[in-house]
């Protein structure tokens, strides 16, 4: 009898201990709030800085955007997430609340899903800045067109699901992220994200300080070179004149026109080193063709709805910004102003781009050497000439960028399986 009682008491205490542990874990995550989901407290030195989430990024960002009642959005991949501080889009007199919905490693399908979700809940943004990635549109000309997935119903969006919300509250990963939140208040340099969804690339500052910018540029450039020589060089469309990425873009254009959203599509300001690798790997003709496709789609959307507020901006080229020199191999003290490496621009350049977008109505065409070109079907050739002039000047001032691109692509070709 006593043994049964002792066993029962042990099981009771075990159950209570487990329950207490679960409760404390949940309380710890909710109070520290590594993903800003609950927002009970925001105390400097405790949890004001938050680590960038490595899971449920779309769900977390959409949730936070709704919490702050955002109405101006940045969408795109890591180039937009790391380069565009949405606070530069805020206009205190117009009641604009900005948020960066861009997600590293994502494609235009993710942006469309975000756009669709906002549309499904009746959220009509005032403005959307959409960064589009050239490399995402490249396809194997010999492959069959991929089936375009059916878009989810209103009940089908992951952000509305309970699984991720429970996992974000009660899991070992969430506890570890809460511990990381406490540690970064004390100087731990890891990826962080602001209240507005912007990633300031804190950890890159550490890499640059320890390794130097040359090492960062070179490592990523070698990765890009291997990717470029393997990438398909075609922009083949299906028999319906479409592809999955193009369908996603068209869907966004349609919603933007229908809802009266100002949609500004941005071609990223790739560094000159990356553009030179486009040339050496044979991607440049497809790059030019892709710009024409974007211009055609925007033109069609505006012709179908003359009231549509949709524009296309080309920030690629060889201006002094993109032609920023890469520090020397053994130089660990020089700091680049505009780029982390050839594929990712810094906030300083992103701020100039966002400022340029706000000034779009002040001139039909930019003045010489002005960053950004409002691209249309009518001025494609003028844009090509602008870029060609910039290339000549960049080649004269920084020939090593082109020499390194040639060397990197040639080496990547020899390493191809």
C-alpha positions, 0 to 999 in steps of 0.5 A: 500500500505504501509502495503504491502511494509512494509511486503515485506521489512520485508520478504526481511530482514528476507530472507537476515538475514537467508541467512547471518546466513547460510553463516556465519555458513558455513564460520565458519565451513569451516574456523575452519574446525573441520574435516580437510576437507578443510585445509584452515588454521592450526593455533596453539591455533585456530584449530590445534587440532581437535575432533574425529568425531562421524559421517561420520568417514569412509568418512572423513578418506578416504577423508583425506587419499587421500588429504595427498596422503597416501600409508601406511594404518592401518585398524581395529577397536578401538584397532587399531585406539587408539593403532597404531600411523601410524607415526611409519610406515613412512620411510622418505627414502622410500616416505611412507605416513601413515594414520590410517583408523581404525574406532571404533566399526567397523568390517572387513566389513568396512576395506574391504570397504575401501580396495575396494574403494582404489582399485576402484580408482587405489590407490595401497598402499605400505603396509596395517596393518590390525587388525582382531578382534576374537570376530567379527568372532563368530557366532551362530552355529544354525543360518542360514548363513547371506547373503553376501551383494553385494559390491557397484559399483564404484559409490556406495561408500558413500565417493563419495556422496554429502549428507555427504559433505553438512551435514559436511559443513552445519549442527548444529552438524558441528557448534557444532564440530567447537565450540568444536575445539576452546574449545579443544585448551584451554585444554578441554579433549575430543577425538581428532584425528591427521592429520594421523587419530590416536586417542591418547585417550586424554579423557582417561587420564582425566578419569585415573587421576580422577578415577584411572586405576582400575576403568577403567579396572574394568568397561570395564572388567565387560562389557567384561564378560557380552559380553563373556558369551552371545557371541556364542562360534562357528566359524561355516562356511556356506556350501560354507566354508565361512561366511561374515567376512571370505568372507571379509578377502578373498576379501582383501587377493585377492586384496592384492595379485593381486595389490602387496600390503604388507598386514600384518594381526595382531591378537591384543595383548589382556591383560592377564585379557581379555585372562583369561576371554576368558578361563573362559567363554569358548571362548578359544577353538574358539580363538585357532580355529580362529587362525588356520582359519586365518593361513589357509586362508593366506597360501591358498592366498600365495599358489595361488600367490607365489609372494603375500606379505601377513603375519599373526602375533599373538601378543596375549599371556601372555608376560610381556607386556600383564601381566601388573599389574592393579593398586589397587582399591584406587590407583589413582596415578599409571599409566599403561604403556601398556594398557588403559584397558584389551581390548585397548593397548596404543601407547607405546605398539602399537609402539613396535608392529609396530617396530616388523612388520618392522623387520619381515624379520630379523628372521623366528621365534622370540627369546624368550620373543619377542613380536609377533609371525609370525604365519603359518600353520606349527607352530600353535602348537609352538605358542600354546606352547609359549602362554602356557609358558607365561601363567604359568609365568603370573599366577605366577607373577600376580595371581590376574588377573586370580582370578578377571577374574574368579570372573567377569565371574562367576558374569556375568553368574548369571546376564544372563537373 
